[in-house]
Amino acid sequence: MIGEQAAIYYFYMFKATDDISHNTNHSMKTSLLLLIFFSSFISLAQNPFSPDQLDEIAAMEMKANLGRFSLPIGNLITDYDIRYHRCAWEVDPAQRFIQGEVTTWFVPISAGFDTLRFNLSASLTVDAVMYHSVSIAFIHANEMLTIPLPSAIGLSVLDSISVFYQGVPPSTGFGSFNTEEHNGIPVMWTLSEPYGASDWWPCKNGLTDKADSMDIFITHPSGNRAASNGILVSEIAIGDEMTAHWKHRYPIATYLVCLAVTNYATYSDWVPYETSLVEVLNYVYPEDSASAAIQTPGVIPVMQLFDTLFGLYPFANEKYGHCQFNWGGGMEHQTFTFMGSFGHELVAHELAHMWFGDMVTCGSWEDIWLNEGFATYLSGLTYEHMFNGVWWKPFLRNRMDKVTAWPDGSVWCNDTTSVGRIFDSRLSYAKGAMILHQLRWVIGDDAFFTAVNNYLYDPDLIYGFAYTSDLKAHLEATAGQDLTWYFDDWYTGQGYPSYQINWSQSGDSVMLLIGQTQSNPSVPFFELPLPIQFKNQTQDTIIRLDHHFSGEVFNLSIPFQVDSVKLDPELWLITTNNQISSIPENSIDKEILVAPNPVRDRLQITFFKSFETMIIQVVDESGKMVQESDASNMRSVTLNFEGRSSGFYFIRFLSGDGTYLRKIVVL
């Protein structure tokens, strides 16, 4: 414990004296952070990485609404814009019941607006709808509350309405409104992602609108505390009840609105910045408070790292917080993550959502990877920059292995009616994270991090919604290249490549023949730059090769004797089942004679044995195949080079015994 406190203290001191301004020079800022991460933070956790943690995170987020399906098209509400909610809820954690008054301020964005609609479960009873202090008629059917207005409201005219309701929210097996116990004490909480908000309050249950701000009043039995979004303004006791007032002044998506009530113990951690502190408010079960108080300070350096890479915590004027609930995973409710435990990766993953998911929210559940892929990758970045980096490669290896465990599946979520598909840990989480990592290799660190920051702080996206096309546009603008090919292969495309590399060396010249197979026919070829390492016991080098087609030949100058070749030693690529083999020097001469070399017009190829299968290909210096012949069961073949441009060519022999290469010169 002494070592842990010292590590946190020195990290505080480092950040307090760090006068580096926020800019796109991430590598400089990160390298300075590494000095303190490497020297002190390693003591905070000896083994923070668990290969099973991602499955647990995804499973818990999925279980919240396993019985849920997408909203019917007719239930998607897009004709008005919500400006403000005032929510007054009465709950008792010992009872599965809610009573509420929700007042919504809105402006029409469609002409002739004369009907207001909210998504609301049929399990709840609407007692009254008040408009301009008058009770008006309504229709509550098919999970929709429809309110005909006395007269049409003009475009952009601010107006309000209040809905009074009560009832028992529906149960979906796990539920978006839960009551359970901890240590024999009642506890209730909400978890609405993706479609559960309308189970317990009248709202626009979609990804088309964010309320600009909210005030939330939660009345509950005394002896408990209520958690919600934003800042706690007051807790007022009246008789045997308590009313907590939470104020939130940032735009918020419907599914991120939350409440929880039980006998919470509370304490705060503080994240220091150059001129301010950000509070991390912790609401935890009393029986777990001692252990939680040891674990939750681990969020401090994580928040500072994310600040360095992606800008200040997006809700710094209010708070961040952890609120304990009974799931094993977490839910990134805006400013107050609900946590089932406090392991490093879960804490980092949910905090990352404040940037990716809360500040900028996926505009469609088809694009859920913009939330979950980024959160998964950011948790990985903590392993890259913290703990001396020792868990970075295990994190990458585990996520790569997870992606390639099956031959199909795209990051694009093609079935938003299935909560299991939305929260697929292999595709939305692991593959989403790894296509970001691989893209970082393709376009480079500076372009990648600059583009991601431009995406986050785009005035049209910040505190709003975004689509994959928005991220792609920023990546292309920064990288200066069209990345349609990449998103076709890796976002909508399925599967991954496997490589077959044959190599030989003669003097300083190393020849490589690189083939590729694909695990799924949706992508005919994955065009990726390949990092290939050449080494011996004392020397090594990594060369980046732009691989354009299967069977491409590369001729490289390596100024030392190579004894091994390795593909992707730093784990940038989504690939598996790769095969690398060397072609022994002069092996061709034992069975095949190629003469004359150099050649002017005709090249004679003589086989010293008959090959049952033998294909001969002529490849030019660019790697393009210019001629092919079938020499199966033949003892000699003549190739005509008359009219060919002078220069280097490669003769590639493909047989049942293997693949051979011979370099020739055409005069």
Secondary structure, DSSP 8 states (H G I E B T S, - for coil): -HHHHHHHHHHHHHHHT------S-HHHHHHHHHHHHHHHGGGG-S----TTHHHHHHHHHHHTTTT-----GGG---SEEEEEEEEEEEE-TTSS-EEEEEEEEEEE-STTEEEEEEE--TTEEEEEEEETTEE---EEETTEEEEEEEEEE-TT--EEEEEEEEE-----SS-SEEEEEETTEEEEEE--TTTTGGGTS-B--SSS-EESEEEEEEEEETT-EEEESSEEEEEEEETTEEEEEEEE-S-EEGGG--EEEE--EEEEEEEE-SS-EEEEEEEE-GGGHHHHHHHGGGHHHHHHHHHHHH-S-TTTTT-EEEEE-SSSSEE--TTSEEES---HHHHHHHHHTTTBTTTBEESSGGGTHHHHHHHHHHHHHHHHHSGGGTTHHHHHHHHHHHHTTSS---SS---TT-HHHHT-IIIIIIIHHHHHHHHHHHH-HHHHHHHHHHHHT-TTTTTSEE-HHHHHHHHHHHHTS--HHHHIIIIIS---EEEEEEEEEETTEEEEEEEEEESSTT-S----EEEEEEE-SS-EEEEEEE--STTEEEEEE-SS---EEEE-TT--S---S-EEEE--TTHHHHHEEEESSSBSSEEEEEESS--SSEEEEEEETTS-EEEEEE-TT-SEEEEE-TT--SEEEEEEEEETTEEEEEEEEE-
